[in-house]
Amino acid sequence: MNKYLLSIIALLAVQAYAIPCPLPQEKPEGAEVYPTCGALGVFKQHGKFGFFNTKSGKVLAKAQFDEVKDRYVADTFTPVRQGGKWAYVDKNGQVATLYQYDQAEHFLFGRGLAIVSMDGRFGMINPALKTVVPLEYARMDGFLQPGTDAQYVTVACKDGKCGLINLSGETVVDLRYDDAGGFGASVAPVKKGGKWGYINIKGETVLPFVYDKAPPFSQGWLGNREFDCVEAEQNGKRVVVSHEGKILSEDTLCLPLPPPMI
């Protein structure tokens, strides 16, 4: 099978469920339902979303939400939207917070913190729905795992500088860079002095700050490929680099891969 076909298969896979979640056998009458691996089933009726018991089909929360994050009800709390604002519901489908967030993310694996934003500022809340990382950041990306068995981190930016924060809200890499991208293959692209380079989770430089463009790596994402490499740009020329800090042959093919479903 050629590499281009493998790439197409991988891109299609990201649109599917990473875990084979079954369709519930019982559902509310006349409702559209979704594969269920979470605490409750999610159904859609008359353009709105609600929750139901997948064993009995009984409606537990009527169709009232404009959106349910990822069509998934977690065992802790789940983001739901009405109008332009998000709130959290508990595992029984009952609203547990005000509709106050401009953005709201899942608690990753039900532990650690969740990223939220209000009035253009980002912070984090804990599973008790208390703010533990103040909403003072201009940007927070979703959590990604730098490498196998490594802690999850997110890019965080404040006052024009970016760094990395982990699931506990602790600063892993100080906010000292002009820009930053997500981790993959144990390294992340960061910008300093108008140029991009790559650092590891300790903040050590793996590839020097000489690149005009430096995309993130995608090791550990859906699919695999022969080399863990990306195509950076230096002085207008394509440069193939590895996550180990090596310059590879110009004819090395680096296929993009879709991110993991978490």
Secondary structure by P-SEA (a helix, b strand, c coil): ccaaaaaaaaaaaaaccccccccccccccccccccccccbbbbbccccccccccccccccccccccccccccccccbbbbbcccccccccccccccccccccccccccccccbbbbbccccccccccccccccccccccccccccccccbbbbbbbbcccccccccccccccccccccbbbbbcccbbbbbcccccccccccccccccccccbbbbbbcccccccccbbbbbbcccbbbbbccccccccccbbbbbbbbbcc
